[in-house]
């Protein structure tokens, strides 16, 4: 078996990529960030305006929501690897085109091979469709699905909390359940109080 490329090598390839027309309109590609040995990987849709400016994932309003949701699950941003299906911003934040998705797939595949996460949390329907083709986010959100030796957990995109506020409570419940699952799988320490004798 060949050794997967390093995350830095993948990031360099993304920064010089010309596989699809998005390279002509991007300001900065967004390879992703986080620990190379992260047990949890988050995969969003595509960079937005602020991500394109900074070259970092989830730094705008949706990023603030994501940080809040991670905290509900008992996670911090520096514990997870965060990336997107598409590494460059589509003009006007439009939906990714099939050819753009195909062009970026090898990068995501290599990132997964390099990190080998135990859990992949998909953020939104485009990310979910890559891992769970044919699934509907409204039906499967928050429900872990086993794929080989890895769990796939489909979640609503954090931006949903901004443009559909009533769904925020649903998202919070999903992230609470994610935290419980991560503890059950031994990825996070058990947060339950220890049973100590009272003297």
PyMOL commands that set and color helices and strands:
alter all, ss='L'
color gray80, all
select helices_A, chain A and resi 7-15+22-25+49-54+61-73+77-79+91-93+98-115+125-131+137-140+160-163+165-184
alter helices_A, ss='H'
color red, helices_A
select strands_A, chain A and resi 40-44+80-84+119-123+144-147+150-155
alter strands_A, ss='S'
color yellow, strands_A
deselect
rebuild
show_as cartoon
